[in-house]
């Protein structure tokens, strides 16, 4: 019961993070950390998944911004 409640809370947090536009310095990190944390939690490594997701999300946001700036 507790596991399903925590998964529901994490899912709601993920949806709200995607719905809110982020203009913070850590662009892409929040969404990546949520997705990575959920994926990591599924295999027992939530914190490592969140850290990796943050790094990947930040990298992808920077790559997308540089591509948009080049056009």
C-alpha positions in Angstrom: 0.0 0.0 0.0 2.8 2.4 0.9 4.7 1.6 -2.3 1.7 2.4 -4.5 1.1 5.6 -2.7 4.7 6.7 -3.1 4.6 5.8 -6.8 1.5 7.8 -7.2 3.1 10.8 -5.5 6.2 10.5 -7.6 4.0 10.3 -10.8 2.1 13.3 -9.8 5.3 15.2 -9.1 6.7 14.2 -12.5 3.6 15.4 -14.3 3.6 18.7 -12.5 7.3 19.2 -13.2 6.7 18.6 -16.9 3.7 20.9 -17.0 5.5 23.9 -15.3 8.0 25.6 -17.6 11.4 25.8 -16.0 13.8 28.7 -16.6 16.2 27.9 -13.8 20.0 27.6 -14.2 19.7 23.8 -13.9 17.6 23.6 -17.1 16.5 20.0 -17.8 17.9 18.7 -14.5 14.6 18.6 -12.6 12.7 16.7 -15.2 15.7 14.3 -15.8 16.1 13.7 -12.1 12.4 12.8 -11.7 12.4 10.4 -14.6 15.8 8.9 -13.6 14.7 8.6 -10.0 11.6 6.7 -10.9 13.5 4.4 -13.2 16.2 4.0 -10.6 13.7 3.2 -7.9 12.2 0.5 -10.0 15.6 -1.3 -9.9 16.6 -0.3 -6.4 18.9 2.6 -7.1 16.7 5.7 -6.9 19.3 8.2 -5.8 21.8 7.1 -8.5 19.1 7.2 -11.1 18.1 10.8 -10.1 21.7 12.0 -10.3 22.2 10.4 -13.7 18.9 11.7 -14.9 19.8 15.2 -13.8 23.1 15.1 -15.7 21.5 13.7 -18.9 18.6 16.2 -18.7 21.0 19.1 -18.3 23.1 17.9 -21.2 20.1 17.5 -23.5 18.8 20.9 -22.6 22.2 22.5 -23.3 22.4 20.6 -26.6 18.9 21.7 -27.6 19.6 25.4 -26.7 22.9 25.4 -28.7 21.1 23.9 -31.7 18.3 26.5 -31.5 20.9 29.3 -31.1 22.8 28.1 -34.2 19.7 28.4 -36.5 
